[in-house]
Amino acid sequence: MAEGKKVIKKQILPLLPLRGLTVFPYMILHFDVGRTKSIKALEEAMINNQLIFLVSQKDVQIDDPQEEDVYRVGTISRVKQLLKLPGDTIRVLVEGLSRAEITEITQTEPFIMSEVMEKISLEPVYDEVEMEAIIRKVHAVFEEYFQLSNKISPDTMVSLMAIEDPGQLADVIAANIILKQESKQEILNEFDPKARLEQLIVILSKEIEILEVEKSISARVKKQIDKNQREYYLREQLKAIQSELGDKDGITAEVEEYKEKIAKAALPEEVEKKALKEVDRLLKMPAGSAEGSVVRNYLDWILDLPWDKTTEERFDLKQAEEILDADHYGLEKVKERILEYLAIRQLAKDIKGPILCLAGPPGVGKTSIAKSIAKALNRNYVRMSLGGVRDEAEIRGHRRTYVGSMPGRIINALKQAGSKNALILLDEIDKMSSDFRGDPAAAMLEVLDAEQNYAFRDHYLEVPFDLSQILFLTTANNLDTIPRPLLDRMEVLHIPGYTEEEKVNIATKYLLPKQMEKHGLSKNNLKLDEKVIRDIINYYTREAGVRNLEREIANICRKAARILITNNQKSVTINSRNLEKYLGIKKYRYDMANEKDEVGIATGLAWTPVGGDTLFIEVNVMEGSGKVELTGHLGDVMKESARAAISYIRSKAEDLGIDKDFHKKLDIHIHVPEGATPKDGPSAGITMATALVSALSEVPVRKNVAMTGEITLRGRVLAIGGLKEKALAAYRAGIYTIIVPMDNKKDLDEIPENIRKKVKFVLAEHMDTVLKTALNDKQKRKNLYDIKDKGNDQIQQSSLEHVSTGIKSNLPTIEQ
């Protein structure tokens, strides 16, 4: 071939280095771009007639390639489409136009610009015979490559054979065959079409040799596999012949074995029919059938379930009570309910097992009491955690049409229990969730319904199982997340947090002996008195349960053991003075009552998931225009209570001796300290009202009075929750007079007797009683609360009714 005139065309284009990719002219492809420089080069190309110079990197590991890191020859391409992907990546569609060579790098930042030289033949002259021979050779070699590789579609092959231009033929073939990047770059480097085709013939010939070797290896492997399959077929034939001859290793013997097990299992009639039907299916199946293993698995599940197996239940109430008391302190409601069930079982043998839900904060013993109940009743115990379960099939099982199907957790728990009257603990039932796979809470509706669960059908078994003799216990921290229909099927037993006295008893009788035994200590090695236990409870743990208390006791035991071994001591004594040496500085503090009566500061009581706490509400009034500011991370309900309190005070301003225009002349700022802690709820209503009245009238609030209750616009005091925890918090803070709503009178019985003896509870149904009790008006405005409307005298008299037990000399006096 002789070449005619050539034109050297130079242009400056943005350069985009490619990793592991070579682009040829006439080639359309897309790739992803993520490097900042490359993205900016693309943006420049879109401005500059959509032209960009694509060149391959020598080393794909280099993130920021320089001039020496890329090949000299690349392809001038046109950007046809850009698509922005997540993660700052762009997918770009390009069309290769012509090959060119870098002559100079003109810019490296913020992207690479290069001057490229394009050699264009205007009048190429070929030796037609020689070129035809080369093209035919290329066609023949490529067709042979096509037959061996099976990686190029027939349509592509036809379109390639129709290309007449030698240079285009070479480029298109090189783009469609699988080669190393170096080989492709060699073809791209060649500007002469004839030399390019000759180079392609050499490369294709080498690839054909490699493909022939691969084909030979594949043939040998296939022959070996065929041999193994033939041997497997002959073995199966041998098994069939043995079966016909009466050999016990055949399928007939297996079927007879299943039939014997079904006869002995005493299955219900419907279940037995289903099992025998599956056995007949197994007999008719060809040997080695995949369905055979599914049927065997199903029959094994049927035979493993306790259709008629029960444990002999313990009916001795006294013995059951001793077992429950030995394992757990407190939890009286739970123990009482179990003993009631035992008593009824003696009178009515066919009573269905109750479905109890133990609801309470973490660490109070909900999960551990279940094991003690099973022990007391002599029932097998199985715990099933529902936390995070979000698939209905987890409860009801998968249908057998699915590969790898299996029964749900309920049937699995029964198999594990081994008896049909077991105790199954459904732990953390409030933590279930739902998604596109179904709602497991809906699947639990049948399980936890005594009127339906006598015929519970698992999707896998497809036969009914009687769950009515199962004693189901569930645990939950928060009842609000349990769907109402499911909650309605359970008898809820609320387990409140432990009081300090209860924690001391639990630590002394259970936790300390358990940890000392676990750490190899005895009473002679470790001496620790009750005062230390109280300090650990008050200053190192703040929780409703005793989980962290046990951890801190274990911490003391570990440190004591180390001291005994290291110092060769005989014993370690721990008291309040050296406790910080073992547990570090105190983690918590409890707010104590104010040292003196103060204006605008009232003591409220709050409930938290880890027990009660005191809440000091501060009010400041300043000259202004009537703005009200609320701070302290307050929730919407608490803010509304503050507004209700202000409205009540405005309506009673004259009777309270407060300027009736205070809301126009004064700015009010209500603040609840510990601003980082979110606070909400209506029970601080009367506390905010008392602090507001004190600030506006300049009458101090008594330091030894705490209060809790919701306020209405008319000044009525409404009931609140968590009275037990709140009362304990006030007692711990040294407050011995507590104002509570009249409607909470029924809740006073839940407060421990030792607390009721020392604390005076004032029952209030109106704010008149609250203000009369809480404000100290001896020095100022002595007659402030002599309500002008004498009709209120009766309300005031009835509201001042209070509950007070114990020695009167121990109670703080309230000046009237």
C-alpha positions in Angstrom: 0.0 0.0 0.0 1.2 3.5 -0.8 -0.2 6.4 1.0 -1.2 9.7 -0.7 -1.3 13.1 0.9 -1.4 13.4 4.7 -2.8 16.3 6.7 -1.5 17.0 10.2 -4.2 18.5 12.2 -3.5 19.8 15.7 -6.0 20.9 18.4 -6.0 21.5 22.1 -8.5 19.3 24.0 -9.3 18.3 27.6 -7.6 15.0 28.5 -9.4 12.2 30.4 -7.1 9.3 31.6 -8.9 5.9 31.5 -8.1 3.0 33.9 -8.1 -0.5 32.4 -10.0 0.7 29.3 -8.9 1.5 25.7 -11.2 3.4 23.4 -11.0 2.9 19.6 -12.4 5.1 16.8 -15.9 4.1 15.6 -16.5 2.7 19.1 -19.6 3.8 21.2 -19.4 2.9 24.9 -20.2 4.2 28.4 -18.1 4.3 31.5 -18.3 5.9 35.0 -16.1 8.9 36.0 -15.5 9.8 39.6 -12.2 11.6 39.8 -12.5 15.4 40.3 -10.0 16.2 37.5 -11.8 13.9 35.1 -15.2 15.4 35.9 -13.9 18.9 35.3 -12.4 17.8 32.0 -15.8 16.5 31.0 -17.4 19.8 31.9 -14.8 21.6 29.7 -15.6 19.2 26.9 -19.3 20.0 27.0 -18.3 23.7 26.5 -15.8 22.9 23.8 -17.9 21.2 21.1 -18.3 18.1 23.3 -14.8 16.9 22.2 -12.5 15.2 24.6 -9.2 13.2 24.3 -9.4 9.7 25.9 -6.1 8.0 26.6 -5.3 4.9 28.7 -3.2 4.9 31.9 -0.2 2.7 32.1 -0.8 1.8 35.8 -4.4 1.6 36.9 -3.4 2.1 40.6 -2.4 5.7 40.1 -5.2 8.1 41.2 -3.6 11.4 39.9 -1.7 10.5 36.6 0.9 12.8 35.2 2.1 13.1 31.6 4.5 10.1 32.0 1.8 7.9 33.4 -0.4 7.8 30.2 0.2 6.4 26.7 1.0 8.9 24.0 -1.7 7.7 21.5 -5.4 8.0 22.3 -8.8 8.6 20.7 -10.5 11.9 20.1 -14.1 11.3 21.2 -17.4 13.1 21.3 -19.4 13.1 24.6 -22.9 12.1 23.6 -24.6 11.9 27.0 -23.9 12.6 30.7 -25.8 11.0 33.6 -25.2 12.0 37.2 -25.1 9.0 39.6 -25.3 8.9 43.4 -22.0 9.5 45.2 -20.6 12.3 42.9 -20.1 9.9 40.0 -21.0 10.6 36.4 -21.8 8.0 33.7 -20.7 9.2 30.3 -21.6 7.9 26.8 -18.8 8.6 24.2 -18.2 8.0 20.5 -14.7 7.4 19.3 -13.9 9.7 16.3 -10.2 9.4 15.4 -6.8 8.4 16.8 -4.3 11.1 17.8 -1.0 11.5 19.5 -0.1 13.8 22.4 2.4 16.5 21.3 2.3 18.6 24.5 0.6 18.9 27.8 -0.5 22.5 28.1 -2.2 22.4 31.5 -2.4 20.1 34.5 -4.8 21.9 36.9 -7.7 22.0 37.6 -7.8 19.4 34.8 -5.4 18.2 32.1 -5.3 20.0 28.7 -3.2 18.6 25.9 -2.3 19.5 22.3 -2.9 16.4 20.1 -1.9 15.7 16.6 -4.2 13.9 14.2 -2.8 12.4 11.0 -5.5 12.3 8.2 -4.8 10.6 4.9 -6.6 12.6 2.2 -5.9 10.3 -0.8 -4.8 6.8 0.4 -3.6 4.5 -2.4 -3.7 0.8 -1.8 -2.3 -2.2 -3.6 -5.8 -3.6 -4.2 -4.7 -7.3 -4.6 -2.5 -7.2 -1.5 -5.1 -5.4 0.6 -7.9 -7.8 -0.5 -5.7 -10.7 0.6 -5.1 -9.1 4.0 -8.8 -8.4 4.5 -9.7 -12.0 3.5 -7.1 -13.3 5.9 -8.5 -11.1 8.7 -12.0 -12.3 7.9 -10.9 -16.0 8.1 -9.0 -15.6 11.3 -11.7 -13.6 13.0 -14.4 -16.2 11.9 -12.3 -18.9 13.5 -11.9 -16.8 16.6 -15.7 -16.3 16.6 -16.4 -20.1 16.4 -14.1 -20.8 19.4 -14.9 -17.9 21.7 -18.8 -17.9 21.8 -18.5 -14.4 23.2 -19.5 -12.4 20.1 -23.1 -12.3 18.9 -23.8 -13.5 15.3 -25.3 -10.0 14.5 -22.0 -8.4 15.4 -20.2 -10.9 13.2 -22.4 -10.1 10.2 -21.9 -6.3 10.7 -18.2 -6.7 11.0 -17.9 -8.7 7.8 -19.7 -5.9 5.9 -17.1 -3.2 6.7 -15.1 -2.3 3.7 -12.7 0.4 5.0 -9.5 -1.4 6.2 -8.8 1.0 9.0 -12.3 0.9 10.3 -12.3 -2.9 10.1 -9.2 -3.2 12.2 -10.5 -0.8 14.8 -13.9 -2.4 15.1 -12.5 -5.9 15.4 -10.0 -4.8 18.0 -12.8 -3.1 20.0 -14.9 -6.3 20.0 -12.4 -8.9 21.0 -11.1 -9.6 24.6 -7.4 -8.7 24.8 -5.0 -7.3 27.3 -4.8 -3.6 27.5 -1.2 -3.6 26.2 -2.2 -5.5 23.1 -5.1 -3.1 22.4 -2.8 -0.2 22.9 -0.4 -1.6 20.3 -3.2 -1.7 17.7 -4.3 1.8 18.7 -0.7 3.1 18.3 -0.6 2.1 14.7 -1.8 4.9 12.3 -1.2 2.8 9.1 -4.3 0.7 8.3 -2.3 -2.0 6.6 0.1 -2.4 9.4 -2.8 -2.4 11.8 -4.5 -5.3 10.0 -1.3 -7.3 9.9 -0.8 -6.8 13.6 -4.4 -7.8 14.3 -3.8 -11.1 12.4 -0.9 -12.0 14.6 -2.8 -11.2 17.8 -5.9 -13.1 16.7 -3.8 -16.2 15.7 -2.3 -16.3 19.3 -5.7 -15.9 20.8 -7.0 -18.8 18.6 -4.2 -21.1 19.9 -5.1 -20.2 23.5 -8.8 -20.8 22.9 -8.1 -24.3 21.3 -6.1 -25.2 24.5 -9.0 -24.0 26.6 -11.5 -26.1 24.5 -9.3 -29.2 25.0 -9.2 -28.7 28.8 -13.1 -28.2 28.8 -13.6 -31.4 26.8 -11.5 -33.4 29.3 -13.4 -31.9 32.3 -16.8 -32.7 30.6 -15.7 -36.2 29.9 -14.8 -36.7 33.6 -18.2 -35.2 34.7 -20.0 -37.6 32.3 -18.1 -40.5 33.8 -19.2 -39.5 37.3 -22.8 -39.1 36.2 -22.7 -42.6 34.6 -21.4 -44.1 37.8 -24.1 -42.3 39.8 -26.8 -43.7 37.5 -25.4 -47.2 37.8 -25.3 -46.9 41.6 -29.0 -45.8 41.6 -29.8 -48.8 39.4 -28.0 -51.1 41.8 -30.1 -49.6 44.7 -33.3 -50.3 42.8 -32.2 -53.9 42.1 -31.4 -54.4 45.8 -34.9 -53.0 46.7 -36.6 -55.5 44.3 -34.6 -58.3 45.9 -35.9 -57.3 49.4 -32.7 -55.5 50.6 -33.4 -53.5 53.7 -31.4 -50.5 52.4 -34.0 -49.7 49.7 -36.7 -47.0 49.7 -39.3 -49.6 50.8 -37.6 -50.2 54.1 -37.4 -46.4 54.7 -41.2 -46.1 54.0 -42.0 -49.0 56.4 -39.8 -47.3 59.1 -41.8 -44.1 58.7 -45.1 -45.9 58.9 -44.0 -47.6 62.2 -43.0 -44.3 63.7 -46.3 -42.7 62.7 -48.2 -45.6 64.3 -46.3 -45.2 67.6 -46.6 -41.4 67.6 -50.3 -41.3 68.5 -50.9 -38.5 66.1 -54.3 -36.8 65.8 -56.5 -38.3 63.0 -56.0 -35.4 60.5 -52.3 -35.3 61.1 -51.9 -39.0 60.7 -53.7 -39.0 57.4 -51.5 -36.2 56.1 -48.4 -38.0 57.3 -49.4 -41.3 55.6 -50.2 -39.4 52.4 -46.7 -37.9 52.4 -45.2 -41.4 53.0 -47.1 -42.8 49.9 -45.7 -39.8 47.9 -42.2 -40.7 49.0 -42.6 -44.3 47.9 -43.7 -43.3 44.4 -40.8 -40.8 43.9 -37.9 -41.8 41.7 -34.6 -42.4 43.6 -32.5 -39.3 44.0 -35.4 -36.9 43.5 -34.9 -33.5 45.1 -38.5 -33.6 46.3 -37.7 -36.7 48.3 -35.5 -34.8 50.8 -38.4 -32.2 51.2 -40.8 -34.9 52.1 -38.4 -36.6 54.5 -37.8 -33.3 56.2 -41.5 -32.7 56.6 -42.1 -36.2 58.1 -39.2 -35.7 60.5 -40.8 -32.4 61.7 -44.2 -34.1 62.2 -42.7 -36.9 64.2 -40.5 -34.6 66.3 -43.4 -32.5 67.7 -44.9 -33.3 71.1 -48.4 -34.2 70.0 -49.2 -36.1 73.1 -46.2 -35.5 75.4 -46.8 -33.5 78.6 -45.0 -33.0 81.9 -46.7 -33.7 85.2 -47.7 -30.3 86.5 -47.0 -29.2 90.1 -50.1 -28.2 92.0 -48.6 -27.7 95.5 -49.2 -24.0 96.1 -46.8 -23.8 99.1 -43.9 -25.4 97.2 -44.5 -23.3 94.1 -44.5 -20.1 96.3 -41.3 -21.2 98.0 -39.6 -21.6 94.6 -40.8 -18.2 93.3 -39.7 -16.5 96.5 -36.3 -18.2 96.5 -35.4 -16.9 93.0 -36.9 -13.4 93.1 -37.6 -10.7 95.6 -40.8 -8.7 95.1 -42.8 -9.1 91.9 -45.8 -9.8 94.1 -48.4 -9.3 91.4 -46.8 -11.8 89.1 -46.4 -14.4 91.9 -50.0 -13.9 93.1 -51.3 -14.4 89.5 -49.4 -17.7 89.0 -50.6 -19.1 92.4 -54.2 -18.1 91.5 -53.7 -20.1 88.2 -52.4 -23.1 90.1 -55.4 -23.0 92.5 -57.9 -22.8 89.7 -56.1 -25.7 87.9 -56.9 -27.9 90.9 -60.6 -27.0 90.7 -61.0 -26.9 86.9 -58.6 -29.3 85.1 -59.5 -28.2 81.5 -58.7 -24.5 82.0 -56.7 -23.0 79.2 -53.3 -21.5 79.9 -53.4 -17.8 80.6 -51.5 -15.3 78.3 -49.7 -12.9 80.6 -47.7 -9.8 79.5 -45.1 -8.5 82.0 -44.7 -4.8 81.3 -42.1 -2.7 83.0 -38.7 -0.9 82.6 -35.5 -2.8 81.8 -33.7 -4.8 84.5 -36.7 -5.5 86.9 -36.6 -9.3 86.3 -39.3 -9.8 83.7 -37.3 -12.3 81.7 -35.8 -14.2 84.6 -39.1 -14.6 86.5 -40.4 -16.7 83.5 -37.8 -19.4 84.2 -38.7 -19.5 87.9 -42.4 -19.8 87.0 -41.7 -22.7 84.7 -39.7 -24.3 87.5 -42.5 -23.7 90.0 -45.1 -25.2 87.7 -42.8 -28.1 86.6 -43.2 -27.1 83.0 -40.5 -27.2 80.3 -39.2 -23.7 79.5 -38.4 -22.1 76.1 -37.5 -18.5 75.5 -38.2 -17.0 72.1 -36.8 -13.5 71.4 -39.0 -11.3 69.2 -36.8 -8.3 69.2 -36.3 -7.2 65.5 -38.6 -9.9 64.0 -40.2 -8.3 60.9 -41.2 -11.3 58.8 -44.5 -13.0 59.2 -42.9 -16.3 58.1 -40.8 -16.2 61.3 -44.0 -16.9 63.3 -46.1 -18.9 60.9 -43.4 -20.6 58.8 -42.8 -20.8 55.1 -44.9 -22.8 52.7 -43.2 -25.9 51.4 -43.2 -24.6 47.8 -40.2 -22.5 48.7 -36.6 -23.8 48.6 -35.2 -24.2 52.2 -38.7 -23.7 53.8 -39.1 -24.5 57.5 -41.6 -24.1 60.3 -42.0 -20.8 62.2 -40.6 -20.0 65.6 -43.7 -21.2 67.5 -43.4 -24.8 66.1 -39.7 -24.7 66.5 -40.1 -23.7 70.2 -42.5 -26.7 70.7 -40.0 -29.1 69.3 -37.4 -27.6 71.6 -39.7 -27.8 74.6 -40.6 -31.4 74.0 -44.0 -31.1 75.7 -47.4 -29.6 74.7 -47.9 -28.0 78.1 -44.6 -26.0 78.1 -44.1 -22.4 79.2 -43.0 -20.3 76.2 -41.6 -16.9 76.9 -42.1 -14.4 74.0 -39.5 -11.9 75.0 -39.6 -8.2 73.9 -42.9 -8.5 72.1 -43.0 -4.7 71.8 -39.9 -4.7 69.6 -41.5 -6.5 66.6 -41.8 -4.5 63.4 -43.2 -5.0 60.0 -42.1 -4.5 56.3 -43.0 -5.8 52.8 -42.7 -9.4 54.1 -45.7 -9.0 56.3 -46.6 -8.1 59.9 -45.5 -10.6 62.5 -47.7 -8.9 65.1 -50.7 -9.9 63.0 -49.5 -13.5 62.9 -49.3 -13.5 66.7 -53.0 -12.7 67.0 -54.0 -16.4 66.5 -51.1 -17.7 68.7 -52.1 -15.5 71.7 -55.8 -16.0 71.6 -57.1 -18.8 73.9 -60.3 -19.1 71.8 -58.3 -19.8 68.5 -54.9 -21.3 69.3 -56.3 -24.8 69.9 -56.0 -25.3 66.2 -52.9 -23.2 65.2 -51.9 -23.9 61.6 -48.3 -23.4 60.6 -47.8 -22.7 56.9 -45.1 -25.4 56.7 -47.0 -28.2 58.6 -50.5 -27.4 57.1 -52.1 -29.3 60.0 -53.5 -27.9 63.3 -51.6 -28.0 66.5 -53.2 -27.4 69.9 -51.5 -24.5 71.7 -54.2 -24.1 74.4 -52.2 -26.0 77.1 -49.2 -23.8 76.5 -48.6 -21.1 79.2 -47.5 -18.0 77.2 -45.6 -15.3 79.0 -44.7 -12.1 77.1 -42.5 -9.2 78.2 -42.5 -5.6 77.1 -40.9 -2.3 78.0 -43.4 -0.1 76.3 -47.1 -1.1 75.7 -47.6 1.8 73.3 -45.8 0.1 70.4 -47.9 -3.1 70.7 -50.9 -3.1 68.3 -54.2 -2.8 70.2 -55.7 -6.1 68.9 -52.6 -8.0 70.1 -52.5 -6.2 73.4 -56.2 -7.0 74.0 -55.4 -10.7 73.9 -53.0 -10.4 76.8 -53.5 -9.9 80.5 -51.1 -7.1 81.4 -49.2 -7.2 84.7 -47.4 -3.9 85.3 -44.0 -4.3 87.1 -42.9 -1.0 88.4 -39.3 -0.1 89.2 -37.8 -1.1 92.5 -37.6 1.2 95.5 -34.4 1.7 97.3 -35.4 -0.7 100.0 -36.3 -3.3 97.5 -33.0 -2.9 95.7 -31.1 -3.2 99.0 -32.9 -6.5 99.8 -32.3 -7.8 96.3 -28.6 -6.9 96.4 -28.1 -8.4 99.9 -30.1 -11.6 99.4 -29.5 -12.4 95.8 -26.9 -10.3 93.8 -24.1 -10.1 96.3 -24.1 -13.9 97.2 -24.3 -14.8 93.5 -21.4 -12.5 92.5 -19.3 -13.6 95.5 -19.7 -17.2 94.6 -19.0 -16.5 90.9 -15.7 -14.7 91.8 -14.6 -17.3 94.3 -15.1 -15.1 97.4 -16.7 -15.8 100.8 -18.0 -13.7 103.7 -14.6 -14.0 105.3 -12.8 -12.6 102.2 -15.1 -9.7 101.4 -16.9 -7.6 104.0 -19.5 -5.2 102.7 -22.3 -3.6 104.7 -25.8 -2.4 103.8 -24.7 1.3 103.8 -22.3 0.5 101.0 -25.1 -1.1 99.0 -27.2 2.1 99.5 -24.4 4.3 98.3 -23.9 2.2 95.2 -27.7 2.5 94.5 -27.8 6.2 95.1 -24.5 7.4 93.6 -23.4 4.8 91.0 -26.7 3.5 89.4 -29.8 5.3 88.3 -32.2 2.7 87.0 -35.5 1.2 87.6 -34.1 -2.4 87.7 -31.0 -3.9 89.2 -28.9 -4.8 86.2 -26.3 -2.0 86.6 -26.3 -2.6 90.4 -25.2 -6.2 89.7 -22.5 -5.0 87.4 -21.1 -2.6 90.0 -21.2 -5.4 92.7 -19.3 -7.6 90.2 -16.8 -4.8 89.7 -16.2 -4.6 93.4 -15.7 -8.4 93.6 -13.1 -8.3 90.8 -11.1 -5.6 92.4 -11.3 -7.3 95.8 -10.1 -10.6 94.3 -7.2 -8.8 92.7 -6.2 -7.1 96.0 -6.5 -10.4 97.9 -4.1 -12.1 95.5 -1.7 -9.2 94.9 -1.3 -8.1 98.5 -1.7 -11.6 100.0 -4.5 -10.3 102.3 -7.0 -12.4 104.1 -9.9 -10.1 103.7 -11.1 -6.8 102.1 -13.4 -4.4 103.9 -15.4 -1.9 101.8 -17.2 1.0 103.4 -18.6 4.4 102.4 -15.2 6.0 102.9 -13.2 3.9 100.5 -16.0 3.0 98.0 -14.7 5.6 95.5 -11.4 3.7 95.5 -13.2 0.7 94.0 -15.9 2.3 91.8 -14.4 5.7 91.0 -16.0 9.1 91.6 -19.7 9.2 92.1 -21.6 9.2 88.8 -24.9 10.6 90.0 -26.2 13.1 92.5 -29.7 13.6 93.9 -31.1 17.1 94.2 -31.8 17.8 97.8 -34.6 20.2 99.1 -33.8 23.9 99.1 -32.1 25.2 102.3 -34.6 28.0 102.7 -38.0 29.2 101.4 -37.5 31.0 98.1 -39.7 33.2 95.9 -40.4 31.9 92.4 -38.9 28.4 93.0 -41.2 25.4 93.4 -40.3 21.8 93.8 -42.1 19.4 91.4 -41.8 15.7 90.9 -41.1 13.8 87.6 -41.3 10.3 86.4 -38.4 8.8 84.2 -37.9 5.4 82.8 -35.3 4.8 85.6 -37.4 6.0 88.5 -38.6 9.3 89.9 -36.8 12.6 90.2 -37.3 16.1 91.7 -37.8 19.0 89.3 -37.1 22.5 90.4 -39.2 25.1 88.4 -37.9 28.7 88.5 -39.9 31.8 87.5 -38.6 35.3 87.1 -40.8 38.3 86.4 -39.4 41.5 84.9 -40.8 44.8 83.6 -41.8 44.4 80.0 -44.7 44.0 77.7 -46.2 40.7 78.7 -43.9 38.2 76.9 -43.8 34.7 78.2 -40.6 32.7 77.7 -40.3 28.9 78.4 -36.8 27.3 78.5 -35.3 24.0 79.6 -36.0 21.7 76.6 -39.8 21.5 77.3 -42.2 19.5 75.3 -45.5 20.8 73.8 -47.7 19.3 76.6 -45.5 21.0 79.3 -45.7 24.3 77.4 -49.4 24.1 77.3 -49.6 23.4 81.0 -47.6 26.7 81.6 -50.1 28.6 79.5 -53.0 27.1 81.3 -51.4 28.1 84.6 -51.0 31.7 83.5 -54.6 31.8 82.3 -55.8 30.5 85.7 -53.7 33.1 87.5 -55.1 35.9 85.3 -58.7 34.8 86.1 -57.9 34.8 89.9 -55.5 37.7 90.0 -57.7 39.9 92.2 -58.3 37.1 94.7 -54.6 36.2 94.8 -53.6 39.8 95.5 -51.8 40.1 92.1 -52.0 43.1 89.8 -54.7 42.1 87.3 -52.7 43.7 84.4 -49.5 41.8 85.2 -49.8 40.1 81.8 -49.4 43.5 80.1 -46.8 45.0 82.3 -44.5 42.1 83.1 -42.4 39.6 81.1 -42.4 36.1 82.6 -39.6 33.6 82.2 -40.2 30.0 83.2 -37.1 27.8 83.3 -36.7 24.1 84.3 -33.0 23.4 85.0 -31.0 20.6 83.3 -31.9 22.1 80.0 -30.2 19.4 78.0 -32.7 16.8 79.2 -36.0 16.7 77.3 -39.1 17.1 79.6 -42.7 16.7 78.8 -46.1 15.8 80.4 -48.9 17.6 82.2 -48.0 16.7 85.8 -45.9 19.8 86.4 -48.9 22.1 85.9 -49.6 22.9 89.6 -45.8 23.3 90.2 -45.5 25.9 87.5 -48.7 27.6 88.8 -47.3 27.8 92.3 -44.0 29.2 91.2 -45.8 31.8 89.1 -48.0 32.9 92.0 -45.0 33.0 94.3 -43.0 35.2 91.8 -45.9 37.5 91.0 -47.0 38.0 94.7 -43.4 37.8 96.1 -44.6 35.2 98.6 -41.9 32.4 99.1 -42.6 28.7 98.5 -42.0 26.4 101.4 -38.7 24.5 101.0 -40.1 21.2 102.4 -43.1 20.8 100.1 -43.1 19.0 96.7 -46.0 18.6 94.4 -47.3 16.9 91.3 -50.6 17.3 89.4 -52.1 18.6 86.2 -53.9 22.0 86.3 -57.0 23.1 84.4 -58.1 26.6 83.4 -60.5 26.6 86.4 -57.8 25.6 88.8 -58.8 21.9 89.2 -56.1 19.4 90.0 -56.2 16.3 87.8 -54.7 12.9 88.4 -51.2 11.9 87.2 -49.2 8.7 86.9 -46.0 7.3 88.5 -47.0 8.4 92.0 -44.9 5.7 93.7 -41.7 6.7 91.9 -42.3 10.4 92.5 -42.9 9.9 96.2 -39.7 7.9 96.5 -37.8 10.7 94.8 -39.2 13.3 97.2 -38.4 11.2 100.2 -34.8 10.7 98.9 -34.4 14.5 98.5 -35.5 15.0 102.1 -39.0 16.4 101.4 -41.6 15.1 103.8 -44.8 16.9 102.5 -46.1 16.0 99.1 -49.2 17.5 97.4 -50.9 15.0 95.1 -54.2 15.1 93.2 -57.3 13.8 95.1 -57.9 11.3 92.3 -54.6 9.6 93.1 -55.8 8.7 96.6 -56.2 5.1 95.4 -52.5 4.9 94.4 -51.2 5.7 97.9 -51.5 2.0 98.8 -48.7 1.1 96.3 -46.2 3.3 98.2 -44.1 1.3 100.7 -45.4 1.4 104.2 -42.1 2.7 105.7 -42.3 5.7 103.3 -46.0 6.4 104.2 -45.1 6.5 107.9 -42.6 9.4 107.3 -44.2 11.4 104.5 -47.3 13.5 104.7 -49.5 13.4 101.6 -51.9 16.4 101.1 -54.7 15.5 98.7 -55.8 18.5 96.6 -58.6 18.8 94.1 -58.2 22.6 93.6 -55.3 25.0 93.4 -56.6 26.7 96.5 -55.3 23.8 98.6 -52.0 23.7 96.7 -51.3 27.4 97.3 -52.5 27.2 100.9 -50.1 24.3 101.6 -47.1 25.4 99.5 -46.8 29.1 100.1 -45.4 30.6 103.2 -47.3 33.9 103.7 -46.6 34.5 107.4 -44.5 37.5 106.7 -46.2 39.0 103.7 -49.9 39.2 102.7 -51.1 37.1 105.6 -54.7 37.1 104.3 -53.7 36.6 100.7 -55.7 33.4 100.2 -58.8 34.4 102.2 -61.0 33.9 99.1 -63.6 36.6 98.8 -66.2 34.3 97.5 -67.4 32.5 100.6 -68.9 29.8 98.4 -65.4 28.5 98.0 -65.0 27.8 101.7 -66.6 24.4 101.2 -64.3 23.5 98.3 -61.3 24.7 100.3 -62.3 22.7 103.4 -62.8 19.4 101.4 -59.6 20.0 99.4 -57.5 20.2 102.6 -58.3 16.6 103.4 -55.0 14.7 103.5 -53.7 11.3 104.3 -51.1 11.2 107.1 -49.9 8.1 108.9 -47.2 7.5 111.5 -45.8 9.6 114.3 -47.0 13.2 114.1 -44.0 14.5 115.9 -41.8 13.4 112.9 -43.9 15.4 110.4 -42.8 18.9 109.5 -45.3 21.6 110.5 -46.9 23.8 107.9 -47.6 27.4 109.0 -51.1 28.5 108.2 
